[in-house]
Amino acid sequence: MTETRGAIIVGASSGIGEALARKLADEGYEIGLAARRTERMRRIGSELPTKSYVATMDVTDTDDAREGFFELAGAMPSVDLVVVSAGVADANYDLEWERERRTVDVNVRGFVAIATAAMEYFEETPDHASERDGHLVGISSVAAHFGNGGTQAYNASKAFVSTYLEGLRERQTGSDADVTITTIEPGFVDTDLSYGSFWECSPETAAAGIARAIRKERDHAYVTRRWRLIAWAFDLLPDRLVRRVL
Ligand SMILES: NC(=O)c1ccc[n+]([C@@H]2O[C@H](COP(=O)([O-])OP(=O)(O)OC[C@H]3O[C@@H](n4cnc5c(N)ncnc54)[C@H](OP(=O)(O)O)[C@@H]3O)[C@@H](O)[C@H]2O)c1
């Protein structure tokens, strides 16, 4: 008998997280949905073909969010996959402190609160349906590769997410636990958060790319794949040249 696989998605109430919840449920995962908007998650959960679980949490309330994560994981028969998609993006040209702080709170503090809870869960809970001990996926951004006026806090927060996940992957070397760590760097995806101007894909297309990276246990994936060109351009070419061309 095949055991049920379970996935927790933090930031599942809209956009990429919602589309990924639907995609993974279609692939047979039971889904734990977490975010602040409870009613939206209940509705999404009721539309999934597999069993769903809902946890209301604000990741900036880190102790409460971690407690909520462990309660949600405990309520599910198996949690093999955790996706941290919760994030905010704010164009803050005036450098208002509260708005910069909010971005750092959600995208950095909130991200680490859940990522560490997921690792703790995977490292301490041996009975999973898959052969490995777990799979942590973080939704970063191509924005991690460059600074940008206005969204300076957002781009920096995503650089933090990508580098943090790289560190967790490196930490796996020599670790007793077999946890796969995947970094997803989307370009523009058509959600409420997006400032998209070109190469924008639908949340469903993004979810399909992320699900593929999960199946293949990738370390890293760009979504859609052509966004690697932008990341590579910023990584390899003189900054001024890339900005002039773009
Ligand atoms: N859209 C793009 O173009 C794009 C590109 C690159 C990367 N990304 C990344 O993709 C991720 C998902 O964004 P999206 O585009 O799908 O936007 P979205 O539709 O606005 O989704 C953001 C999700 O994060 C949750 N969230 C925000 N603040 C939260 C908090 N304090 N506590 C708990 N959950 C919180 C939201 O739920 P509640 O409001 O219900 O709490 C929602 O589920 C983000 O990390 C974003 O940086 C997006």
The ligand as an SDF file (V2000), in Angstrom:
LIG
                    3D

 48 52  0  0  0  0  0  0  0  0999 V2000
    4.7700   37.2380   -8.2540 N   0  0  0  0  0  0  0  0  0  0  0  0
    6.0220   37.3950   -8.6360 C   0  0  0  0  0  0  0  0  0  0  0  0
    6.3070   38.0320   -9.6840 O   0  0  0  0  0  0  0  0  0  0  0  0
    7.1360   36.7860   -7.8260 C   0  0  0  0  0  0  0  0  0  0  0  0
    8.4110   36.7530   -8.3890 C   0  0  0  0  0  0  0  0  0  0  0  0
    9.4640   36.1970   -7.6610 C   0  0  0  0  0  0  0  0  0  0  0  0
    9.2320   35.6820   -6.4080 C   0  0  0  0  0  0  0  0  0  0  0  0
    7.9790   35.7320   -5.8680 N   0  0  0  0  0  0  0  0  0  0  0  0
    7.7980   35.2070   -4.5040 C   0  0  0  0  0  0  0  0  0  0  0  0
    6.7490   34.2700   -4.4950 O   0  0  0  0  0  0  0  0  0  0  0  0
    6.1990   34.2120   -3.1770 C   0  0  0  0  0  0  0  0  0  0  0  0
    4.6840   34.2200   -3.2850 C   0  0  0  0  0  0  0  0  0  0  0  0
    4.2640   35.4700   -3.7970 O   0  0  0  0  0  0  0  0  0  0  0  0
    3.0350   35.6160   -4.8030 P   0  0  0  0  0  0  0  0  0  0  0  0
    3.5410   36.2570   -6.0430 O   0  0  0  0  0  0  0  0  0  0  0  0
    2.3160   34.3350   -4.8940 O   0  0  0  0  0  0  0  0  0  0  0  0
    2.1810   36.7510   -4.0600 O   0  0  0  0  0  0  0  0  0  0  0  0
    0.8330   36.6840   -3.2100 P   0  0  0  0  0  0  0  0  0  0  0  0
   -0.2870   36.1720   -4.0310 O   0  0  0  0  0  0  0  0  0  0  0  0
    0.7000   38.0400   -2.6000 O   0  0  0  0  0  0  0  0  0  0  0  0
    1.1550   35.5920   -2.0930 O   0  0  0  0  0  0  0  0  0  0  0  0
    1.8550   35.9040   -0.9270 C   0  0  0  0  0  0  0  0  0  0  0  0
    1.5160   34.8730    0.1110 C   0  0  0  0  0  0  0  0  0  0  0  0
    2.2860   35.1760    1.2870 O   0  0  0  0  0  0  0  0  0  0  0  0
    1.3990   35.1860    2.3940 C   0  0  0  0  0  0  0  0  0  0  0  0
    1.8630   36.1180    3.4250 N   0  0  0  0  0  0  0  0  0  0  0  0
    2.1990   37.4240    3.2700 C   0  0  0  0  0  0  0  0  0  0  0  0
    2.5040   37.9500    4.4640 N   0  0  0  0  0  0  0  0  0  0  0  0
    2.3630   36.9510    5.3790 C   0  0  0  0  0  0  0  0  0  0  0  0
    2.5240   36.8890    6.7890 C   0  0  0  0  0  0  0  0  0  0  0  0
    2.8880   37.9630    7.5080 N   0  0  0  0  0  0  0  0  0  0  0  0
    2.2980   35.7050    7.4010 N   0  0  0  0  0  0  0  0  0  0  0  0
    1.9100   34.6170    6.6960 C   0  0  0  0  0  0  0  0  0  0  0  0
    1.7430   34.6140    5.3550 N   0  0  0  0  0  0  0  0  0  0  0  0
    1.9610   35.7850    4.7160 C   0  0  0  0  0  0  0  0  0  0  0  0
    0.0570   35.6360    1.8260 C   0  0  0  0  0  0  0  0  0  0  0  0
   -1.0070   35.1840    2.6590 O   0  0  0  0  0  0  0  0  0  0  0  0
   -1.8780   36.0830    3.6500 P   0  0  0  0  0  0  0  0  0  0  0  0
   -1.9680   37.4620    3.0720 O   0  0  0  0  0  0  0  0  0  0  0  0
   -3.1880   35.3560    3.6850 O   0  0  0  0  0  0  0  0  0  0  0  0
   -1.1710   36.0170    4.9570 O   0  0  0  0  0  0  0  0  0  0  0  0
    0.0440   34.8790    0.5030 C   0  0  0  0  0  0  0  0  0  0  0  0
   -0.4300   33.5800    0.7030 O   0  0  0  0  0  0  0  0  0  0  0  0
    6.7780   35.3940   -2.4120 C   0  0  0  0  0  0  0  0  0  0  0  0
    7.7890   34.9480   -1.5380 O   0  0  0  0  0  0  0  0  0  0  0  0
    7.3740   36.2620   -3.4970 C   0  0  0  0  0  0  0  0  0  0  0  0
    8.4720   37.0290   -3.0410 O   0  0  0  0  0  0  0  0  0  0  0  0
    6.9280   36.2660   -6.5510 C   0  0  0  0  0  0  0  0  0  0  0  0
  1  2  1  0
  2  3  2  0
  2  4  1  0
  4  5  1  0
  4 48  2  0
  5  6  2  0
  6  7  1  0
  7  8  2  0
  8  9  1  0
  8 48  1  0
  9 10  1  0
  9 46  1  0
 10 11  1  0
 11 12  1  0
 11 44  1  0
 12 13  1  0
 13 14  1  0
 14 15  2  0
 14 16  1  0
 14 17  1  0
 17 18  1  0
 18 19  2  0
 18 20  1  0
 18 21  1  0
 21 22  1  0
 22 23  1  0
 23 24  1  0
 23 42  1  0
 24 25  1  0
 25 26  1  0
 25 36  1  0
 26 27  1  0
 26 35  1  0
 27 28  2  0
 28 29  1  0
 29 30  1  0
 29 35  2  0
 30 31  1  0
 30 32  2  0
 32 33  1  0
 33 34  2  0
 34 35  1  0
 36 37  1  0
 36 42  1  0
 37 38  1  0
 38 39  2  0
 38 40  1  0
 38 41  1  0
 42 43  1  0
 44 45  1  0
 44 46  1  0
 46 47  1  0
M  CHG  2   8   1  16  -1
M  END
$$$$
